[in-house]
Amino acid sequence: MRNKKVGLMGGTFNPIHNGHLIMAEYVYESYQLDKLLFIPTSISVHKKTSHISPKDRLEMTRLAIASNDHFEICMIDMERAEKTYTIDTIQSFRNKYSHTHFYFIIGADSALGLQNWKEAERLMKICRFIVVNRACYPSKELKNHIQYLKDQYNATIEYMKTPDIEISSSMIRERIGSNKSIKYMTPECVESYIHKHKLYYEMERKI
Ligand code: NAP
């Protein structure tokens, strides 16, 4: 029996949007994964999420993936009371599922700073990374950095081209704060949740 292949998509998801969902679906398909876990952070190590509760970020993520059979929510980072570091998340998975291959999916921004993550060297040894392009980063710069991580850390890290979807969580927050439409940027159920709970109506613009 072959080992299972599971994609991991960690994120603040503040809020989740179609860029996240499309990149996840592409990786799922291209790497023929068995499933893909969305792992919302509780307390992000590198981003402020003030005013928006982890419960709201979790609920929006849950709604966004509900219609996809091979996407699942994983609560591992949410259940931690302290900041979540990817090395701890991956180590927990490896301890529990020793025969599963894990693929951690990240965008360009994350990839360019990966060497600064906690226990980066060990992390890159025990986990395979898939880096998805973003239109705002020249792919040459990104590919060079990936090569640097391979050379320097012996990392198993691959670049994957997906459609450029220039939607970001900050763009959505800013648009809501300016009373602009976010239609078609995130699934309708997430949009409804945001408006029902008046999330990002004020103050979140600068985060
Ligand atoms: P996020 O903002 O919610 O985004 C999740 C991922 O989606 C990011 O890698 C992001 O790429 C990517 N993304 C967003 N919009 C995209 C688009 N339109 N096209 C392509 N990619 C897009 O999540 P985050 O707050 O950066 O966190 C990502 C994960 O990294 C989390 O699990 C977090 O715990 C982990 N992390 C760990 C450490 C550590 O252990 N020290 C440090 C930092 C992050 P970009 O990176 O390009 O925005």
Boltz pocket constraint, residues with backbone or C-beta under 6 A from the ligand:
constraints:
  - pocket:
      binder: B
      contacts: [[A, 9], [A, 10], [A, 11], [A, 12], [A, 13], [A, 14], [A, 15], [A, 19], [A, 20], [A, 23], [A, 39], [A, 41], [A, 44], [A, 45], [A, 46], [A, 47], [A, 84], [A, 85], [A, 86], [A, 87], [A, 105], [A, 106], [A, 107], [A, 108], [A, 109], [A, 110], [A, 111], [A, 116], [A, 117], [A, 118], [A, 132], [A, 133], [A, 134], [A, 163], [A, 165], [A, 166], [A, 167], [A, 168], [A, 169]]
      max_distance: 6.0
